[in-house]
Amino acid sequence: MHQLRFPFGDGNARANGLGMYGRMLEKDSNHDAENAWQEVPSGDRFATPFSENALGIPYGLPTRLARLSEFPWFGCYEMQLTSEKKSVHTLRAYYTAVKQFVSTPLPDEIPASYDALQQMKVIELARWIDPNNGRLDLWVQSISHLSAATINARLASASHLLNWVGHRVPDWVARPQKGRNLPKTLTRREVARLREAAATSENPFANVVIILLLDTGMRVSELCALNRSDVDLEDTSATVHEGKGSKDRLVLFTNESVEAIAAYDIVRASIVAKHTPCDEHRDALILNRLGRRLSPRAVQKLMDTLADSADIPRSKLSPHTLRHNFATGLLERGADLVSIQRLLGHANISTTRVYLEISDQSLREIYHRAQAASREQDFDSS
């Protein structure tokens, strides 16, 4: 069986170092570059695609990519992702996975730099990442040590690229099953200690951050991106722009939230007087001590400090933990699942349905309340 060779340019160009994608070892140098695809032994699965001459038809792209076939693939793919309005975090995950996948060398290849690989034409990329040539399998093996959730996320990113050029992830690529982890929440006593620690903290934005996260269920990125112009205190609401999935939604405030924002406005005014924010930060609802928009990293540092003050393990307290507390609290007070989905901004209700699994602590508290009510009723009847 012939070893794999990739038909990019002629042999002389590769020998002169003009090939950008790594030199491929060749068993038979007399073979024409057009017929350099690996032959498929009978009885085996397809490996790499047949040569175009063997097929009798050109190896084509989806119609939507036909006019882009000769352009560098990376720039075209960037435009595709931009048109889909994916979040910054999703784009970062896609680029990380795609870089690892495309850069994975086959056994007979010399690894090439990713800068060089980005210059491949779209039609060349389609051949390079064809699922039948083994590159996908080698890449999946290289990430097998990661968690099931991470592997599935990486596969989703690679699948997006494959679909873009007309391929798909083969059935034989197994997706690991994720363990079902229930949302971690704080107990009522822990929440009370956290609120007290935030209210007495010397950090100027501690109290407003904790109250807003607990009372609105916002993601930390949404809270940091919130502008004063998005907030309507009279309507006790705010509009979250470009949340996860670039979907706007309405979040509601409690009276405590409104009071916390009003109290912070006084602190904010003193910060602005000392450090005038630039245009990028001027409308931010919450500023740090230097007059800049609050960052997610600063919020997590605040969580660690408050966890120590409230005698809560640092590993248990995060902005997302408070989001879980918001959701489970609504459910325990009788809110329906669809309303919770809308308040949280979940695109799929199956994501919200996990909150139906009541935590052990909540179940224990419900049991004790029911038992206490039963004893009171028996005492009154006697």
C-alpha positions, 0 to 999 in steps of 0.5 A, a space after each residue: 500500500 502506498 504511503 500518504 502523499 499530499 498533492 500540493 504543488 510539484 516535487 521541485 517546489 517542495 524540494 526548494 522549500 516553497 511548499 508551506 504545508 510540510 514536506 510529505 515523504 514519498 514512496 514512489 517519486 515517479 507518481 504524478 502529484 495528481 495521483 498521490 492519494 493513498 490507495 484503498 485496500 479492498 475490504 478496508 474503510 476508505 482512508 484518504 480520498 481517491 485521486 481526482 483522476 481515479 474518481 473521474 470528477 473533480 474533488 469539489 467544495 460546497 457550492 457556497 464555497 466555490 468562488 472562495 476555493 483559491 483564497 486562503 482558508 483562514 481569512 474566509 473562515 474568520 468571515 464565516 464565524 463573524 457572520 454567525 455572531 458568535 461570542 468572544 469566548 466561543 470564537 476563542 474556543 473555536 480558534 484553539 481547537 481548529 489550530 490544534 486540529 489543522 496542525 496535527 501532522 500525519 506520520 509521514 509529514 514534517 510538522 509545519 507552522 500554523 502561520 504557514 498552514 493558514 495560507 492554504 487555499 480553501 480547496 487545499 484545506 478541504 483535502 488536508 482535513 478530510 476525515 478519511 485521511 486519519 488526521 482527525 483520528 490522531 488529533 482526537 487521540 491527542 486530546 483524549 486525556 482531557 475531560 469529557 466536556 472539553 473533548 466534546 467542545 473541541 469536537 464541536 469546534 472541529 465539526 464546525 470547520 469540517 461542515 464548512 468545507 463539506 465534510 462531517 465528523 464520521 460516526 466512528 469518532 466517539 464522543 465521550 459521555 459527560 457525567 451529570 453534575 448538578 449545579 452547586 449552590 450555597 446554603 441559606 446560611 452561607 448566602 446570609 454570611 456572604 451578604 453580610 461580608 459584602 455589606 461590610 467590605 471595604 471594596 467599593 463595588 462588593 455589595 452591588 456586585 453580590 446583590 446584582 448577581 444574587 437577585 438577577 442571575 446575570 452572568 459575570 460577563 453580562 454584569 461587567 458589560 452592563 451600562 448605565 444607559 441599559 438600566 431603568 431604575 423606575 422600571 426596576 429592570 435592565 437590558 442585557 445586550 449581547 449576552 451568550 449567543 448575542 441575544 438581548 434579554 430583560 433582567 429584573 431588579 428587586 428593591 434591594 437591587 435598586 437601593 444597592 445601585 443607588 448607593 453605589 452611584 454615590 461611590 461611583 461619582 467619587 471615583 469618576 471625580 478622581 479618575 475620569 473614565 475614557 470613552 470606552 468606560 464612561 457609561 459602565 455601570 460599575 467601575 473599579 477604583 481606577 475608573 475602568 470598567 469592572 472585569 470578570 477577573 476582578 469579580 473572581 478576586 472579589 469572590 475569593 476575598 469574600 469567601 474568606 470573610 464569610 467562611 466559605 470554601 473558595 472552590 465553592 464560591 464563584 459568580 456562576 454559583 450565585 447564578 445557580 442560587 438565583 435559579 434554584 431559589 426561583 424554582 423553590 418559590 414556584 416559578 415555572 421552568 419557561 420563566 426561569 429559562 427566559 430570566 437566565 437567557 438559556 437558548 435551550 430549555 434542557 439547560 434549565 431543566 437541570 435545576 429540577 434536580 433539587 440539591 440534597 441541602 434543599 431537600 433536607 430543608 424542605 423536609 424539616 420545614 414539612 416536619 415542623 409544620 406537621 408537629 405544629 398542626 398536631 399540637 394545635 389540634 390537641 
